[in-house]
């Protein structure tokens, strides 16, 4: 496989890395428009032309062409945009501005309209029934201007063509093209040009005076270089629409520096040409183009990305200890066929003698919601101000019962309801913030999911962190509305997920549902608290981050990397064109080929490779200093390439593919 160009005037292009070993990150921002690259030109466009279509006019190319023929002149080139009006006075643009030639590119325009409608449908969900009309707004581009910069439809989307057209007024071969230098030049005693007299429209002007006026006006402007010319500089008057311009040329050691000015002394661009035996390299701003036989072959542009800015945490002497844990236990109501909370509790470093605060359901009312209100009101107390609370599997279990109770309360207490804010990731609840006015003050609590930070069962976590508490067992299915206050023999063996010997050790004739539940609940609270306490200590001691600042394992990893290892070398890609070039090169999905049959019943082996991402991260990665390259009429070999590429691929014809696939079978 190789890179090659099959379509005229469409270069291969890519972004190449020059240093760093880290991956690209991308953010989209604004980008410049085409006309910003053509300073000092006026009267380029004619009056605006508005062409209106119904959606049915796009049913065929012929009907589309009939309408276009009424408005546009054959052979002319236009620049335009496409807008769609939908019902309720909603207008949407299909994309950025474009250019096309009515002699060549009407199919291009027809396809552009249809692709724009598809894109808007995918983004906003609009259908053809929503369309009021389609509007193409066009302006004809002056033919004299076109002859100067040779505009084509790729100009709007391709920076190299913009660059080549901007530098076209600077000829590559000075000897053959630049003739008759201006001779009314006066050199001062220091060897610099002091005067250049030009007769323009029967008026004599000293052009150097105009340049000096611009120097005085702009001398304090950042990035402006004072314009002075030595005795070796030659000046040429060039007729460039709509005004004449002056080109100053200085040649030394096979290097030619050319700068263009208006007659008012305003610089409108310069190039530096390096002459070699078989090629010319032109530098313009940050661009460099190689020409062979006066044709562009390779264009490249240095790109300096700014690094992603990260505010690192300030190291604190001790970890944050203002956290607590909560847990709920539920029973199954056989009449309502729903689960309800019957016991809950909390534990923090403020609890004395390692005794959690617990609540058990009222025997007379069996009011599950009131239990949750008691818990929330306890958490609202001033002594817990600034605490963050953890439930293990908040999003998958506890939050269901908490939110149901709070929303039920709000239906009957609209004057002072609970205000609930939720944080989700991938449809998984990570955090709840519950607010309420208490004694004329707004108070709030934060409940997070510890399972998102420590994705293991509590039993496994206790073992990993060597916690002194062991998670107990409880016969969950035994608990119904009839057994919440049961006292008697230990429930039947079938309710316990243990072997018979372990069950025998548990058996008693004074087994109490309430006592056993609270014992189980206490152990869960104490063990979860100790696990989080140890994890918090570890992260602070080795990485200077607080467990309580994170919501997921990914956020812990993110904080560790950026707080301890980040060296301000991940590029922030805030140029839309560069972002799109990179983004369009990413493709996902399985790329394997399988034999679909096994008639001979042979043994097949499937091999997989693990940890490819860590492996690849040891290789070079795009960094802050990159190059944007475009290959024009040039074959690029894969062996010496690295980066992101846009290219045409030479693939085998269909017949060869068929036989190749048949051979695999």
N, C-alpha and C positions, 0 to 999 in steps of 0.2 A: 504494500500500500504506500502511496506517496501523495504529497500535496501538489496540486497543479491547478491551473486556471483554465476553465473551459469557456467562460463567457467574457467577451471583450469588456475591458474597463472595469471589471469587478476584481479588486485585489484581494489576495489572502491577507488576513490580518491576525495579530495575536498580541497578547501581553506577556512579556518575558520578565522573569525575575533576575535581579542582579545581585541581591544579597538577602540574608535572613533565612531562618529555618522554621517559620511559623505560618499558619494558615491565614487565608484571606477572610476578612469579615466585610460585610457590605451594608451601606446605608444609602438610600436614594435622596438626592436633593435636586436643586434646580440646575439647568444647563443653558448655555448661551444659544442664541438664535443665529441663523445664517447671516442675516443682514448686518449684524454687529461686526462682521469681518470685512465690510466694505466701507471704510470711512471716506468722507468728503464727496461721495457721489449723490447727486440729487436727480429728481425727475426720471427715476429708473422705471417706475410703473405707470400704467395707464389707470383710468378710473376703474372702480370696483365693478365686477360682473357677478350677478347673483343668478344661479340656475336652480330652479325648484323642480323636484320630482315627487311623484307619488310612489309608494312602495311597489305598486303594480308595474311601474315603468321599468323596474329592474328584472322583470320576469324574463326578458330576452335582451341580448346585446343590441339587436336592431332597434328596439324601441328606445333604448338608452341613447344610441347614436343619433336618432332623429331629433331628440331634444337638444343634444350638444351642438348639432349642426346649425341650429337656429341662433346660437349665441356666440360661438367661437369661430375664429378665422383659421382656415387650414394652413398648417405650416408654422404657426406662431407658437411660442413657448410661454407658459403661464405658471404662476405660483399661486397656491391656494390652500384652503382648509375645507373640511367637511363637517357640517353640523346637522344633527338630527333633532327635530322638534317632536316631543312626545306629548301625550295628553297632560292637562293641567299646567300648560306653559313651562314644561321642563325641556331645557336644551342641553345636549351633550355633544362634545366634539369627539370624533372617532380617533384622533391622534394628532401628531404634530403637523406643521405645514409641509407641503411637498411641491415639487416642480415637475412639469411634464410637457412634452411637445405634442401638439395636436396632430402632427404628421405621422408620429411614430407610436405614441404611448396611450392611445385611447383605451386599449384593452387593460393597460396598467391602471387607468383611472376607474374603469368599470370594476375591476377586481378590488381596488382600494376601497370603494364604497361598500361592496359586499362584505369584505373582511372586517371593515369597521362596524357594520351592523352585527356581525357575529360576535365581535369582541364586546360590544355594549350589552348584547344579550347575555353573554357569559358572566359579565361583571355585575350587572344590575337586574338581570332577569327579565328584560323587556322582550316583548314579542312583536311580530309584525302588526298585530291589531292595535298596539299602543302608539304606532307611528302616525303623526299628523302629516308631516312632509319631510323630505330630505333636501338639504340646502348645501350647494357647493358654491363657495365664495372665491372668485378668481380675480387675478390682475395680470394683464399682459405685460411681459418684460420687454423693455426696449431692445430692438435688434442690434443697435450699435453697442450697447452694453454687453449683449451676449457675445458679440464678436471679440470683445476684449477678454472675457473670462471663460468663454466656452462652457456655459452652464448646462448641466444635464440633470436627470432626475436623481442621481446618486449624490449630488452636491449637498442635499439637506441631511443626509444620514452618514456621509463619509468624510471624515476630517481631512484625509489626505487630499481629496479633490478640492476641498475648500482651500487648503494650504497651497496647492499647485496653482490654483487660479489667482489667489492673492499675490503670488510671486511671478505671475506671467509677464507683468510689465517690466521685469528684470530679465533681459536676455541672457542665455547661458554663454553664448560666444560673443564677447565684447567686440572683437575685431570685425566680424562680418555684419553685425547688426547695428551697433552704435556708431553712427557716422556723423561727421561734421560737428565736432565739439564746439561749444561756445568759446569765442576768442576774446571777448571784451572782459578779460580777467586781470585784476591788478593784485600783485603780491607785495606784502609789506616787508620791512627790513628783517623781520623774524622768520620769513619764509611761509607765512600764512596768507590766505586769500582775504583781502580787505574789501574788495569791491567786485561785483559781477553785474554788468549793465546788460539789460535785455530790452529789446523793443517789442512790446506786445500791444497789438491793436493801436498802432501809431502813438503809443505812450512809452517813454523811456523810464525804466525803473531800475533801482539798484537792489538786486535781489538779496545781497548780503545784509543790507539794512533790515529787510523783513525778517531774515533769520535771526539777527541780533535782537530784534524786538521780541521774537518768540522766546529767545534765551532769557531775556530779562523778565518776561512774564512768567516763565515756568521754572526758573532756576531753583526755586525752593520746593518744587513738587517732587515727592518721593519717586525715585526711579528714573528721573529725567536726566539725560546726559547733555551737557552743553555742546552745541554744534559748532565745530570749527573745522576748517579745511586747510590742508597743507598745499604746498606748491605743486605736488604731484597729482592732485585731484583734477579730474576732467569733468566738465558739466555738459549735459545734453538736454535739449528741449524736446519733449515727447508729446505728441498730440494724443491725449487719452480722454475719452468722453467722460463728463461734459466739459472739462477744463484741461488746459495744458499743465504738464507737470515738469519738474526739473529732476533729473537723475544725476547724482554725484557719484563718480566712480574713482576708486583708488586701488591701484594694482601694485602688489609687492610680493616677491618670492612666490609666484604662482598662486597667490591668493588675491581675489578680487572682492572688494567691499563696495556694494552699491546701495545707495539710500535715495528714496524718492521723496520729493517735497512738492507741496502746492506752490503756486506763485506767491502766496502770502507767507511762505517760509515755514509752513507746518509740515513736520515729518509724518509721512503716511506709511512708512515701513522700510526695512532694509534687509539685505541678504549678504551672506559671505560665501563665496564660491571658492572651493579648493580644486585646482586643476591637476590631473594626473594624466599619464600617457593614454589610458584607455577608458577613463571615466572622469566625471565631475561630481563632487560632493557639495551640495548646497545646504547651508545652515540658515534657518529663518526662525527667529524667536527660539522656541525649544524644539524645533523640528530639524531633522537632517534627512536629506533625500539624495540617493545615489542615482546618477544618470549615466547611461551607456548609449552612445550614439544619439545623444540629445533626447533620449526617452527615459522616463522615470522607471527605475527597477525596484528599489527598496526605499521606503520611507520609514523613519523611526522617530520617536519622541520620548524623551526622558520624562518619567513620571515620579514625582516625589510625594508620597502619601504622608499625611499627618497621622501620628499614632492615635489609637483610641485612648481617650483620657479616662482615667479611673481614679476615684477618690479612695485612697487606701485608708483602712481603719486606723485610728490612733490606738496604740497599744495601751491597755489598761493593766494595772498591777494585779488585779484579781478578776476572775470570771464573774459574770452576772449570776447572782444566786436568787434573784427575785423571780422565781417560777414555782409553779405547783402542778399537781396532776389531779384529774378527776376521772371517775369511772361510773358506769351505769350497769345495773343488772336488770334483766327483763324476764317476764313470765308470759305464758301463752294463755289467753282467755278462750276457753273452749266454746263459750256461747257466742262471743263476738267474732271469734276466729281471727283475732289480732293480738299482737304483742304489746305489752305495756311495761313501763319501768316500775319496779317495786322496791328497789334499793339503790342508793347512790352515795358517793362520798368524795372527799377531797383531802389532799395532804400537801403541806409546804414545810419549809424550814421553820415556820412559826409554830407548828404543832409541838406540844410538849410530850416527852416520854415516848416518842415514836407511835403515837396513837392518832390515827386519822379521824377526821370529822365525818360522821356517817349519818344517813337518814334512811328510815324504813317506812314503808307504806302504812297508812292508817287502816286498822282492821275494820272499822265501821264503814268508812267511805270508799276504801280502795281507790282513792283519787290519785292517779299517777301524775297528772299535771301539777298538782300542788307540791309534789316532791321536787319537781324540776324548778318551780318558782322558789322554793326554799333554798335550793342550791344557788340559783342566780342571785337571789337577795343576799346570801352569804358572801358570794364573790364580790358584790358591790361594796362591801364594807371598806372603810377607809384604810384599814391596816393592810389591805391587799392592793392598794393603789400602785400602779406600775408593774404589777405581776403579769406574766403570760402563763396561761394554763394549757396543759397538754392532755389530750385523749388519745389513746392508742387505737387507731382506726376510726378517727372522728368522721371522716367523709363516708365511710362504708357502714357505720353503725350508729354511734352516739348522736351525731347531728340530726338523724332522722327523727328521733324522739324529742330532742331539744327544740328543734324548729317547729315541730307540730304543736308542742305546748305553747311556745311563744306566739305563734300565729293565732292559736285559739284564744289566747289572752287578748290579743289586739282586736279581735272581732267584738269584744264586749267592753273594751276600755280604750275607746278611740280618743279620749281626751288626753291620755298620757300613755301611749303605746310603747312597746319595745321597738327600737330602731335597729335593724339588722343589716350588716354589711358582710358580704361573703367574697372570698378570694378562691378562684378555681384555676386549675391547670389540667388540660385534657379532660374536661368534664368531671374532674375529681376535686371535691371540696378540700381545701388546704387550711383555711382559716375563717373563723367567725369573729366579728366584732359586734357586741350587743351593747346598745346604749339606752339610757332611760334617765328621766329627770327624777331625782330623789332629793327631797327637802330643798326644792328650788335650785338644785345644782345638777348639771348634766354629768353623769358618771358612765363609765364604760368598762367592759372587760374584753380580753382577747383570748380566744380558745383556738389552739392550733393542733394539727394532726401529727403526733410523734411518729406514727408509722411511715409517713412520707420522708422522715429524716432517718429513721432506724427501721428499715423494711424487713423485719423478722418478727416472729412470734415472741411474746414476752418471755416464754419459757426458754427459747433459744438465746435471747438477749441476756437473760440472767446468767446463763452458762458462759457466754462469751465474755461478759464483764465481771465474772466471778463475784456475783452479788450474793450476800449471805442469806437473802430470803429466797425461798423456793415457791414457785407458783403452785397453788393448791388445786384441788379438783372439786367440781360441783356437778350434781346430776341435773343439768339444765332442763331436760325434758320432763322432769318430775314436777316442776313448778307450774301450777295453774292457779286460777282464782280460788280453788278449793284447798290448796296445799301450802299457801303462803305462811300459815301459822301452825303447820303440822308439827306435832311432837310425838315421838314414838320410836319404833324400830327403824333402823337405817333403811332407806328405800331400796327396792329390789335391785339386784345386781345388774339388770339390763339397763338401768339408767346411768351406770358408770362405765366409762371407757377404760377399764383397767382389768388386770387378770384377777382370778378368783382368790389367790393368796393375798393380794393387796386389799381386795374387798373384805376379806376376813379380818384384817387388821383394823379396818374402819368400822366394823359392825359394832353397834351399841343399841340398847333398847331405850335410850334417852336422846335420840337424834332430834335436833330442832332446826326447822327450816330457817328461822330468823338468825339463830346463833351461827349456824354453818355458813349462811350467806354473808353475814357481816365479817366472819373470820376470813372467808375467801376474798371478800372485797378489800379488807385491810391489807392482806398480803399482796394483792394486785396493785394497790396504791403505793405501798412501800417499795415494792420491787421496781415499778415503773419510775418512781422518783429517783431511786438509787442508780438506775441505768442512765437516766438523763443527766444526773449529777456527774457520773463518771465520764460520760461522753463530753460533757461541757468542759470538765477539767482538762481532758486530753486535748481537745481542739484549742483551748486557750494556751496551754503549756507549750505545745509544739508549733502552733500556727498563728497565735495571737488573734484568734477570732472567737466570737461568742456563739455558741449553739443557738441561743435565743434570738439571734439576728437572722436566722435562716429558716426557710420553710420546706426545703426539699434537699435530697442528697445532691442534686445538681447545683443548688445554690451554695451548699457547703464546698463542693469542688471548685466552683467559680470563685468564691471568696478566698480559698486557700491559694489558688493559682495567682489571682490578681494581687493578693496581699503579700505573698511571699516570693513569687517567682517571676512576675511580669516585669519586663524591662522596657516598657514603652516601645514595643516593636511590632505590634499588630496593626496593620494599616486600616485606617478609616476611609472607605471608598465612598466618597460623597459626590462623585461625578456620575450623572445618570447614564451617559454613553458607555463609560467604562464598566459600570455596574451591569448594564444590559449585556455587554460583550461577555462578561464572566458568567452571569446568571444563565444565559442561553446555552452555555457549554456543559451545564450539569444535566445528566440524565441518570435515572435510577432504574431499579428493577433487576430481576434475575436474567443473566445472560448465558445460561447453560444450554447445552444441546443434549438431549436424551435419546436413547434408542427406545422407540415406543412399544416394541414387541420383544418377546423372549421365547420364541417357539422351541428352541433347543433346550430350554430349561437350564441354561448355563448360570454359573455364579457370577454376579456382577458386583463390582466394588465402587462405592461412591466416596470420593475424597473431598474434604473441606479444609480450608485454611483458617485458623483462628488468629485474632489480634492483628489483622491487616492494618487497621488504622494506627495503632501504636508503632507498628513496624515502619509504615510509610512516613510517620512523623519524624523519624531519624534522618530522612533525606531532605534535600533542599526544598524549601517552601517559598511561595511568593512573600515578599516583605515590603518594606517602606520604599525602597528604590527599585523601580521597575522600568521597563521600556515597552512602548507601544510600537509594534512593527506592522508594516503592510508590504506584502510582496506583490508587485505588479509585473505581469509577464515574466515570472520568475518561479522556477521549481525549487521547492524547499524540501530537503531530506529530513526524515524523522530522526536520524541518528544524532543530529546536533541541535535538537530543539528541546525547549523546556518552557512550559507556560500554557496559556489558554489560547486556542486558535479557532478562527472561523475559516472554513475551507470547503472546497468541493472534493469529494472522494471518488476515485475511479474504481468502480465495482465491476465484477464479472457480469457478462450478459446473462439474461434469464436462463438460457439453455444450459450454460455451464453450472449455474447454481442448482438447477434441477438434477443434473447428473451427480453433483457433489452430494446433495441431500440423499439421492437414491443410493449412493455408495455407502453412506452412513447406515442406512437401513440394513 
